[in-house]
Amino acid sequence: MNESISSVIAMITPGILNLLIENRNINLEDASMLLYSSQLYKTLEDEKTKVWRLGYPLLYDLLEEELATGKITFPEEQI
C-alpha cells in the first residue's frame, strides 16, 4: 500500500470507527477489531478498488452489511 492511500485510509477510518462505537454501543478496541478484520477493510487497502471514494458513511453501511450477511454489495461503479 502506498503512502497516499494510507493517508486517505487514516482520514476515513475514524469516521467508520465512531459510527461503530455509537451505533453498536461498543468500545474503540472492539470497533477497531471489527473494522480491521473485515473484508471491507481489505478491499479499502487495495488501491485498485478505489473504494475509499465512497466516503465513510457509505463505507460504514457496507461494513454493517458485511457484518450482518457476510457479503458486501458495492455500488455498480465500484470494483
N, C-alpha and C positions, 0 to 999 in steps of 0.2 A: 504494500500500500504506500503510495507516495505521500509526501508531506502535505500537499494541498488538500487531498481528500481526507487526511487525518484531521486537518484543521476544521473542515466542514463538519465532519462527524462529531468533533469536540463541541461544536456550536449547537448541533441538533440534539445530542443525547440528553442534555439537562432537561429540555422540554419534555421529552418522552418519559424520562425518569420521574419528573414532577407529576405528570399525569398518572403514571402508575401508582405513585405514592398516594395521591389524592383519591383516585377512583377505586383503588383496591384496598385502601387503608393499610398499607404495608410500609415498612421502613426502607431506607435507602439501600441497605445491603440486599434485602430481598428483591427490591425493584431492579437493582443492578444485575443480580443473578438471572432474573427473568429475561432482561434485555440482552445481556451479553452472551447468553447461551442459546438465543433464538436463531432460527433460520433467517429471520428478517435482518438481524444484525450482520450475519454472514453475507447476506445479499447487499446490505448497505456498504460493507467494507470492499466489495468488488466494484472498483471504479467503473468498469464497463457497463454496469447496470444503470448507473445514474439515478438510482432510487432516491438519493438524497434530495433531488429536485422536488420531491413531493412535499417536503416540509414536515415538521414534527407532528402536527395534529393528525394528518392523514397517516403518517408512519405509525403513530400510536394506535389508530384504528386498525391498521393492518396487523400490528402486533397482537392486539386483543383478538382479532380473528384467528391468528395462528394459535394463540393460547387456548381458544375455545374449540377449534376444529382440527388443529394440526396442519391446516393449509393456509396459504396466503393467496388472495385473488388480487393481483396487481392491476391497476388501470390499464386499458388497452395500449396506450402509448408507451408504457414501461415494459422493459425486459422482453 
